[in-house]
C-alpha cells in the first residue's frame, strides 16, 4: 500500500513556485541547507518519510529557483551537493515496490520539468532509486526507442531529457550490451553519458576495456568536460589492479583538486597514503608549475626548505611572505628572516598585488626581530644593505628601504 504523507515539512512554504527573485541566490542556498537538515533529522527515525521529503524537495527546486541568477554557479553547486548528500536516504529507504513506483513517477515528472538540469544527480542514480528489477526495466524501456532515434540522427542535435535516467536504469538492470549499443550510435561522446558505458564494462569484469573506453576521452587536444571525473575513474581501475604508481603518475597528479594549492596536496596525500608526502608535494610543483604559489602549501606542510625555494620565485606573493615572516619569527626565526628578505626583494622588483612602501617597513621589522633571536642582526642588516644597493629597484620602495636601514644604523634618534 502506498503511504500517505504524514509529516508536515517546514521547508515546503519556503520552496514554493516563484519564491525567489533574481538576486536571491544566497537566500536559496540557506533554504537548501535548512531543508537538508530537516530531512536528515526525520531520517534518523523514519527513513521512508525522509525519502518522501527528498522527493518533495526535488519537485520544488526548479519552480522555486526558476528566476534566480545562476551565472556565478554557486546555487547550482549547492543544489548538486544537497541532492548528492540526500540521495542515500532515498535509495536506502525500506519502501515497497508500489511506493517506489509512485516516487519514480514524481521524480520523472520533476526531471522533465527541470529547466536547467538541477536534478542531474537524481537522473544519474535513477536506476538505484528504482531498486526493483521491474521498475528498472520499465523506466529503461519507456524512452529507449526515442533516444536511439534522436542519437542516430547525426544531421541535427536532439536532446532527450530522460536520456541519463534511461542509461542509469539500463546499467542497474544489468542490460550492459544494450547500453553500450545505444551509446555507440551517438556522434558526440560526453562523459555524463559515457560514464555509464565505462561502468558497464567494469561491472562485466572488462577492466582494461573500461580503462581504454574512458581514457580515450582524454586523448583530445582540448581538456574534456568532466576531465577530473574521467581521470578519477581511470585511477580507480589502476588502483584496483594494484598499479598504484601508474595510477598516481597518469591520473592522480593531473587530477589533484582543491580550492588552494595546500588543498591539492592534502587531496593527493589522502588518496595515496603509502606515498611519501614530501615527494607528492615536489611532484605537484613540477607537474603544475607556478612554483612561487606553492609557498603556503610547503610552509604549512612543514617542508621549510621547499618553502624557501618557492619564496625566491618571482610569482611568490610578497604579502604572503610577510605574514609568514611574522608568524615564524619566534618558532623558526632563521626561516622567518630569509622569507622576509625574499619579500623585500619582490617588493623592490615591483611585484605583488597593490604593493605599498609601508610593506617594506613591516617586512624589515620581521626580518630584524627574527634575526635578533638568532643573534644574526649584523648579517641581516648586511643583507638589507645589499638589497638597498639595487639601483634598478622601484624608487619608492628603494627609498623606503634605505630610510629604514639608516634608522637601524643610527638608532631612532
MITI-212658 format. One record per residue (C-alpha): residue in one letter; x, y, z. Coordinates in steps of 0.2 Angstrom, whole numbers, plus 5000, padded with zeros to 4 digits. Each point is the difference from the previous one (the first is absolute). Layout:
REM residues N
AXYZ;...
***
This chain:
REM residues 413
X500050005000;X500650174996;X500350115015;X499250165003;X501050155005;X500050025018;X501450135004;X499750184998;X501650064992;X500650175006;X501050034984;X498549994988;X499350185003;X501850074996;X500149904984;X498450054991;X500050044982;X500750184996;X500650025018;X501650084995;X500550154990;X501650034989;X501250045014;X499449875012;X501449874998;X500750015018;X498249995007;X499649854990;X501649915005;X499650035018;X498349934997;X500849844992;X501149985016;X498450015011;X499149884990;X501449875000;X500250025019;X498149975002;X500049854989;X501549925008;X499250035017;X498449914995;X501149864992;X500749955016;X498349945006;X499049974984;X501049974984;X498549984989;X499350165005;X501750084998;X500149934982;X498350084996;X500850165007;X501449984987;X498749984986;X499050155006;X501650115000;X500549944983;X498250044993;X500250185006;X501850054995;X499750054983;X498350095003;X500750095015;X501750054992;X499450034982;X500350195001;X501750005009;X501650064992;X501149854999;X501450074990;X501249995015;X499749815002;X499850015018;X498249955001;X500349854987;X501449945011;X498950015016;X498649914992;X501249864993;X500849985018;X498349995008;X499349874989;X501649895000;X499950015019;X498249955001;X499949874987;X500649865011;X498550035011;X498949984984;X500949854994;X500149905016;X498250045006;X499149835004;X498550044988;X499049874991;X499949994981;X498450094999;X500650155010;X501650014990;X499049994984;X499150165006;X501650085005;X500849974983;X498550074991;X500150165010;X501950014997;X499849974982;X498850144998;X501150125010;X501549964989;X499050034984;X499450175007;X501850055006;X500650154990;X501850005004;X500449825004;X500050035019;X499549825003;X501449924990;X500649905016;X498349925001;X500049954982;X501849935002;X499449885013;X498249974994;X500349814998;X500649995018;X498550095006;X498949884990;X500749865010;X498849874994;X500449914983;X498350034993;X500150185003;X501850014993;X499449924984;X498450104999;X501050175000;X501449934990;X498749954986;X498950165000;X501150114989;X501249884993;X499450014982;X499850195001;X501850025006;X500749884987;X499150094986;X500650175007;X501949955002;X500049914983;X499650164991;X501750074997;X499350154990;X499250095014;X500250005019;X498549935010;X500050015018;X499049875010;X499750065018;X499849825006;X501649934992;X501150005016;X498649915011;X499849884986;X501849954999;X500149995019;X498549885000;X500849894986;X501649995010;X499249955017;X498949884991;X501549914993;X499650044982;X501850044996;X500149954982;X498450114996;X500850145009;X501649994990;X499149984984;X499050165003;X501550105004;X500849944984;X498850094989;X500450175008;X501150124989;X500650105015;X500749915015;X499850095017;X500449935017;X498450035008;X499349874988;X501649904997;X500349965018;X498649885000;X500849904986;X501750005009;X499149945016;X499149874990;X501749934993;X500750005018;X498549915007;X500349864987;X501849985006;X500750084984;X501250125010;X501250034986;X498650044987;X499250125013;X501650095003;X500350024981;X498250054997;X500150145013;X501850054997;X499650034981;X499050155005;X501650085007;X501049984984;X499250154992;X501050174998;X498850095011;X499749955018;X498449905000;X498550065010;X500049895016;X501949974999;X500249985019;X498649875000;X500749904986;X501750015007;X499449945017;X499149854992;X501549954991;X501050025016;X498849895009;X500349864987;X501950005001;X499950005019;X498949855000;X501249914989;X501450045012;X500850134989;X500150145012;X501650084992;X499250014983;X498450065008;X500950145009;X501150064985;X498749984986;X498450065009;X500350055019;X501250144997;X499150084985;X498349995009;X500550065018;X498650135005;X499750135013;X499650185002;X501850035005;X501749934996;X500149935018;X498349924997;X500749914984;X501449935010;X498949945014;X498849924987;X501449904993;X500849955017;X498349945005;X499849904984;X501749935000;X500449975019;X501549884996;X500950134990;X501250125008;X499150165003;X501650104996;X500249924983;X498250034996;X500250195003;X501650004989;X499149914987;X498550125000;X501250154999;X500849924985;X498449954992;X499050165003;X501450134999;X499850185007;X501249955014;X499950165010;X498149975003;X500449845009;X500950095014;X498549995012;X499749824997;X501949965003;X500050105015;X498449935008;X500749824996;X501550055009;X501249974986;X500950175003;X501449974988;X498849984986;X499050155006;X501650115000;X500349944982;X498250054995;X500250165009;X501550054989;X498949984984;X499350154991;X498249955002;X500149995019;X498850125008;X500950135011;X498550025011;X500049815004;X501950005003;X499850155012;X498749915010;X501049845001;X501550105006;X499050075014;X499249835005;X501749915000;X501050135008;X500049915017;X499949824996;X501150004984;X500950165000;X501349954987;X498749964988;X499050155004;X501550124997;X500349924983;X498250014995;X499950185005;X501550044989;X499249914985;X498550115003;X501050164999;X500949944984;X498349974992;X499350175006;X501650094993;X499649914983;X498350075000;X499149845003;X498549965010;X498250065000;X499950195003;X501650005010;X500350155012;X501750075007;X499249975017;X500249814995;X501950035001;X499950065018;X499049855005;X501249884991;X501650085008;X499250005017;X499749814999;X501749974992;X500950095014;X498949925014;X500449834994;X501850034998;X500150075017;X499549835007;X501449914990;X501250145004;X500350034982;X499550195000;X501650054991;X499849874987;X498250054997;X500450184999;X501449964987;X498749914990;X498850155000;X501450114995;X500449894985;X498150014995;X500150195003;X501450024987;X498949944986;X500050154989;X498749934988;X498749975014;X498350095002;X500550185006;X498750015013;X500349835007;X501950034999;X499950175009;X499049925014;X501249865002;X501550115001;X499150115013;X499749855011;X501849944998;X500650185006;X498849995015;X500749835005;X501850064998;X499850175009;X498649955012;X498350085002;X500850175005;
***
